[in-house]
Amino acid sequence: MLTSNPVIYYLLHLNDNTSIRIYFKPLKLKVLDRIGEGYLNFCGIQLATNNKILKNKLNIVHSRFDLENIMTGVNIDRVSVITLFITRKLGYICSLSIILLISCYFLTKKIEREFIKYQIRHHRIKPYLQPIVDRDGHIIGAEILARWITNKGELVAPYLFIPYIEQEKLTPLLTCSLLAQIHNSNVLNNAKAFKLSFNLTELCLFEPKVYALSKRLAQHCRLVLEFTESTPFIRKDTPEKMQVYRQHGAEFSIDDYGTGFSAPHYLTEYKFDYLKIDKCFIDNLNDSKEKSTHLIESIVFLAKKLNLELVAEGVETDIQKNILKTLGIRYFQGFLFYKPMDLNAFSQLTINKFD
């Protein structure tokens, strides 16, 4: 009663009128293998289980005396129970935790992947068009860029989802979605002579749906399929597959030349029509760095030798534009001219230009 700990006492019956009560010291509960189970054992008899003490009186037969065993109420210290369990089963807990973490990781990845696929299939990732202009500022085409619009109308930055889509090999699904959205839009009303450029990877080239949509779209515009620098070419039959697309009017471009996997040897192994100079080379032109100018000069010289048209990306200042014109660049793309815009804005822009 003083300590609130379990107490065992015996009643030793001497005769019908006399008995002796013998008290033992307070006992501490032991712990079973599972959390939260305390018990007392006396002569092999378990007196408590599942944190519930047996209230009934237990009689224990002794060889010399009849002993009556009485047990008082017991309160179990759960903190001590859990601490002891963790100490004894640390390896088991660690293994179980690792299994749970791995399971949660893969489950999260699967949910995340299905979520992105749902967004793509329901055209939540929309085509934005950034116009490409000639030396006189006339729009001659546009690059189709992927922009994710949330339900609240907020714009998700491309660097937050494009790398994931490429990593999960969902680029063919995204390319099909963008091709279909452009095909079903009014952009094609005035696009017969426009160059509409779509980013894709080698994997997309062998996707039947990409081929079918490209074939249909090439009937309404000058379709340019632009290989990104983020993934390498690994298939030996890629040149033959590119030729199949060419039979239906598609042209090919290599994006961000000189960065990532857009290496010079691609120009000898694959047939391209356009070469896009990456923004990182254009940026340095503002600093009047001779190396940057010489580098672009060498790209221009190479393009002429290989009969490739050049497009300068990321042009943002008049200084850059004038230097590029001097170097012989014919086509430009960048914020100096136009920012990426949605389908309606681009359609209205081209209508006004034609009018």
Buried (B, 14 or more C-beta within 10 A) or exposed (E): EEEEBBBBEBBBEEEEEEEEEEEEEEBEBEBBEEEEBBBBEBEEEEBBEEBEBBEEEEEEEEEEEEBBBEBEEBEBEEEEBEEBBEEEBEEEEEEEEEEEEEEEEEEEEEEEBEEBBEBBEEBBBBBBBBBBBEEEEEBBBBBBBBBBBEEEEEEBEBEEBBEEBBEBEBBBBBBBBBBBBBBEBBBBEBBEEBBBBBBBBBBBBEBEBBBEBBBBBBEBBBBBBBBBBBBEBEEEEBEEBBEEBBEBBBBBBBBBBBBBBBBEEBBEEBBBBBBBBBBEBBBBBEEEEEEBBEBBEEBBEBBEEEEBBBBBBBBBBEBBBEBBEEBEBBBBBBEBBBEBBBBEBBBEBBEEEEE
